[in-house]
């Protein structure tokens, strides 16, 4: 579908075949990002990785992020950090339940844990001592940012109006950017103050490795201090809220489908037992957990319209019979593709079995190879953190379901499944549930 929105042309691909055409056959043409007013301030003038145009600087940032943070080897290096934060989360929830505070606001505890993981691997620092007002304010800031960027902003489609900021969107995002930049600046200052200690101990975090690579050259480009800030911004936003959104939706769907929750707990008990917590090494042996995660990603992709792509050049889309003018934006309607009745049986039902052997989608993975399921996008601009996102979602969803029984609070018979639209797609009403520890006491006692 081609739309003329203000002075901008926009193509929307809402089927797997259309997505395949643009992200595979025409991938090189649509590998850029549009320069939109909404994202200008929060991305340090598009000096981050996510909103940078395709080119040497972007390639260098992507390579450094993959090698030192998001690739398979780097993920293995940071496994102990994830284990520590998962243990802290479980211990905190279990202690609260024992003290008569069994109601858990799922996205709040998740964002606190995930932000602390990102903090430790980027700047060697836990951002929050515990889930509370400070971490909740951080989460609210992230939600406001992702919602604000996803709003229809007339300035994004009629650039001449950007200086007027008729809807106040840019002013709001600018305020959020100042808050976020203050957090990043503080973390970097504290990081610099402890550089000698890390050097003496022979340990390097992501920022240390970035600074050591500042002379690396990619076709004449090097990274700057602003790029480092932009990369940290990317890791905190993409590494916390998007993963927590998927876990929250999966939990909500299972609370509405208790048989799915029970079946997943049976699988976890069989593989892990009840005398210890889930380990990442258990994940390959948990096919039903993997199926539940895929089904949550299908029904509730964290970025429903992906991040916008852009082509400077006109092109003929032979497979679809269209000519697309130059300077056109591309949106991939991941939400619609995941609910397309031409691709999925009973597309609105939460049915993890479809991904198991014998199911209609057996063997399908969400890593950009099957265009019916592309929660991370596909092609050159596929999410650099797709492997990390998969680990976060599987590990934390499995940990929560394994460690606790879950039910709705008294008086709540049905969940509100409304969505809040923005760049991301969280639940409009954060998920609250009552937990009861289900493992042996020693499992919680040893949670680090």
N, C-alpha and C positions, 0 to 999 in steps of 0.2 A: 504494500500500500504506500503510495506517495502522497505526501501532504505538503501544502504550502502554508507555513506558519510564520506570519509576519513577512520578513524578507528572506527567511531561511527555508530551504527545501529539506524535508525529513522523510526518509524511507523507514517503514516499520515492517520487520520480518516476523510473522506470527505463526509460521509453520516450520517443521524440521527441514523440509526441502529448501525453503527460502533462506533459512539460517545457514544451511550447508553451502548454498550458492555464494552468499556474501562473505562468510567466514572461512571458506576454503578456496573456491575458484577465484574470488575477488579479494582475498584476504590482504594482499599487499596494498591494494588501493585504499582499503578502509581501515588501515592500521593506525591512523592518527586520531586525535581527540579534538572536538570543537573547542574554540576559545569562547567560553560562556562567562558572563558577568558573575553568575552565582558562585563559580568555583575559583575566581581570580584570587581573592584574598586568602581563602582557607588553604590553598595549595601553594602558597608562597609564589604567586605569579606563575603557576604551572611548572614550578621547579621540583616538584615531587615526581615519583615514578608513575603513579596511577594516571595523572592527567597530562603528562608530558607528551609531546608529539613523538611519533616514531622517528628515530634517528640515532646518531652516535651517542649522545648523552643518555638517552633512554636505554639504549643497549648496555651501556656501562653500568648504569644503576641496576638494571635487571640482572646482569651477570653477577654483580657484587652481592645483591640480595639473595640470589639463588645459591651461590657458593658458600656464603657465610651464615645464612639464616634459614632459608626456605627449602633448600634442596634436601634430598634423602640423607646424605651424610651429615649435614648440619643438624637436621632434625634428630638424628640419632645422638649427636653430641649433647643436645639439650634435653634429652629424655629425663634426666634426673630432676630438672627444674619442673617439668610437667608433673612428675610423680609427687614431688614435694607439695605443689600447690593443690593437686587433687586430694592429697591426704589432709591438708589443712582445711579444705572445703568440707570434706566428710566429717572430720573431727568437730569443726565448728557447728555444723548442722546437728550432729548427734548430741553434742553438749547442750545446745539450745533446746532440743526435744526433751532431754532428761530434766532440764530446768523448768519445764512447763511452757516452753515457747516453740511449739511444733510447727507453726505455720511458716512456710518458706516462700519468699517471693523469688521465683526461679531466676529471672534475668538478673536480679541484683547480686545474688551469690555467684552466678556464673561470670558476670562482667568483672567483679572484683578479682576472682581467681585468674581469669584470662589476662587482665591488665597487669597483674603481678608477674605472670609468665613473660609477657612482652617486656616489661620493665627489667627483669633480671637478664634476659638474653640480649637486650639492646644496650643498657647502661648499668648493668650489675646492681640493680636496686629494685626491691619490692616497692611498688608505688603506694600501697595501702597496707597498714598493719592488720586490719580486719575489715570485713564488710560493715559499713555503717554510713553515717551522713556524708563523709568525704567521698567514698566510693560511689554512693548513690548520686551525688552531685556530678561526679565524672560521667556516670552513665547517662544522666539527664542531658549533659552537654553533648555527648555523642549522638543521642537520639535527636536532639534539636538540630544538630549539624546535618545529619543524614536526611532528616525530614525537610529541612530548609533547602538543601541542594536539590531535592526532588520536587519542590514546589514548581508550579507553572509560573515562571518569572518573565514578564513581558520583555524585560531588558535582554533576555537570552535570545529572543527571536526578532527584536527590533533594536539592534545594537545602538542606534542613535539615541535611544531613550535611556541608556544605561546610566548616564551621569545624573538623570533625574531620580532614579530609584523610586518609581511611582508606587510600588507596593511595600517598600521598606525592607525587601528581602536582603539586599546587599548590606544594609546597615546592621540587620540582625546577625547575618553571617560574619560580618566584620567584628562584631562584639564577641561572638563565639571564638573566632580566630584569635583574638587578643588573649582570651582566657587560655586557649589551648597552647598558644605560643609561650605564654608565661609559664605554663607547666613544663613544656619542653626545654625552655631556657633554664629553668631551675634545675631540671634533671641533668642537663649538660654541664652546668656550673658545678654541681656536686660530683659529677663524673670526672671532671677535670681535676678536682681537688684530691681525688683518690687514685689518679693515674700512676703515681709512683708505687703505691701499694700493689697494684695489679702487675706492674712491670716486674717488681721484685719477686712476686709469687709466680710469675710466668703464666698468667691467665689473661686472655683477651676476650672482650665481648664484641658485639656487632659494631658499636661506634669506634672502638679501638681499631678494628680491622678496616673500617671505612677510612679512618684517618691515615692508617698506614698505606692505603691505596689511593690517596689523593693525587699522587703523581702518575697513576695508571692512565694510559692514553688509549682512547677508542676513537680512531679516525680524527685525531686532533682535539678531542674533548676530554676534559677531566672533571671530577666532581668537586663541588664547592661546599662550604659550610652551610649554605642555604639548602643545597641538595641533601645534606645530611639531616637537617631539620625536616625537610620534606619527606624523607624516607622514614624517619621516626614517626611522623604524623601518619603516614600510610600504615605502618605496623600497628599503631595503637587503634586506629579506626577499623581497618580491615581485620585485625587480629583479635578484636574483642567483640564488637557488637554483631558482626555478621555470623560468627560461629555461635554465639549465644542465642541468636534468633532461631537458628535451625534446631538447636537442642530444645529451646522453649516450645516451639511448634510440635516437635516430636513428642514431648511430654504431654502437651495438651491433647494431641490426637490419641495417645494411649490412655489418658484419663477418660476419654470418650469411648474408647474401645478397650475395656479392661482385659479382654481375652488376649489382646496383643501384648499388653504389659505382662500378664501372667506367663505367656509363652516365652517372652524374652527373659524373664526372671528364671524360668526353668532351664533355659539354655545356659545362662550365666552360672546357675548353681551347679550344673553338670560339668562345666568346663573349669570354673574357678573354685567352686565350693563356697562354704560360708565362714571359713576361718581366716580369710585374708581378703584384701581388697583386689579389685581388678588390676592387672598389669597390662601395659601396652603389648607385651609379648603374647598376651591371650587373644588379641583382636583378630588375627588371621583364623582362629578356630571358632569364631562366632558368626556364622553366616546369617543368622536371623537378625542379629544386631546390625550387620551391614545392610540387610534388606530394609530394616526400619529406617535407617539413616537415609538411604536412597529414596524411600517413599516420602520422607519428610522434605527432602530437597526437591522432589518432583512437585509436590503440592504447594510448598511454601518456599520458593527460592528466595534467598536473602536479598538479592538485587533483581527485582521482577522485570525490569526493562534493561538489564545489563548496564554497563557504563556506555555512554554514547560514543560511537565511532564517527569518523569523518573522512571524506575523500575530497581532495582539491580538484581531481580530474573527473571529467565525464566518463561514463562507461556504458557499454551495451551489456545488458543482462540477458544473454541468449537463452539460458534455460527457462527464464520466465517471460521472455518476449518484451522486455522493457528497455528504453533508453533512459538512463539516469543522468541529469545534468551534473556539472561540477559543483564544488562547494556544497555538498549535500551531507546531512547527518544521517546516521544509521542507528536505529534502535532495534535490539533483538528482544522480542516479547517472550522472555523465558517463561513467564507465568502462564501465558496462553499455550505455549508449546507443551508444557507439562500437563495441561488439561485438555489437550486436543483429542476428541473422541476418535479421530481417524488414526491416532497413534496408540491410544491406550483404551483398554476395556474398563468400563465403569470408572471414568477418569476422576470423578469427584469423590470416590470412596478411598479411604485409607486402607490399602491392601498390600502390605509388605510381601506377601506370598508371590506377587507377580515377579519379583526379582530372584526367587529361589529356583532350583532346577525343576523344569517342567512348567514354569510360569512363562507368561508372554514376553517378559523382559529378562529372562535368565541370561547372565553373562554381560548385561549392559552395565557400563561403569559411567560415573559422572565427570570424567576427567577430560572431556572434549572430543572423544572419539565417536560418540553416538549422539547425533544432533537432536534426538528426541529427549535427551536428558543432559542439559548443559548448564547446571547451576553456576559453574565457574567461567562460563563463556567458552570460547574456542578460538583456534587460530593464534596468530602472533600475539594478540593482546589478551590471551587467556590469563586468568588470575594467576599471578606469580606464586601466590600462597595456597594453591589448590591442595598440595600434599599436606601442608600444615593444617589447613582447614579440615581435611578429612580426618587427620589424627585427632584434632581437638574435638570434633563432633562425636566421633566414635568413642573416644576415651572418656569424655565427660558425661555423655549420655549413658554409656554403659556403667560408669561408676555410680551415678545417681540412682539408676534403676536397680543395680545390684545391691547397693548399701541400704536402701530404704524401701519400705512400703509407702505408697502414695495414695491419697484420696482428696476429694474436694472438701473445703471447710464446711462445717455444719451449716445447714440452711441453703447451701448452693447445690442445686440439683443438675444444672446445665452450665457448661462453659460458654462464655462470650467469645466467639471465634472471629470477631471482626478484626480487620487489618488497619494499620495506620500507613497510608501510602506516602512514600518518599523515595529517595534513592535506595533505601532498604525497606523491608516490609515486616516490621515487628507486629506482635499482637497489640491491638488498640488498648486492651486492658491487660496489664502484666499478669502472668500466671501465678496464682497463689495456691498452695496445696499444703495439706497436713502430712507430715512424715512420721514414720515409726521405724526405728532401727530394726533391721532384719538379720544382721550378721552376728556371729559370736562376739562377745564383749572385747576379746583380745584383738579383733580386727580393727576396732576403733582406737583401742589403746595404742596400737603400733602405727597408726596413721601419722605420718611425719608432718 
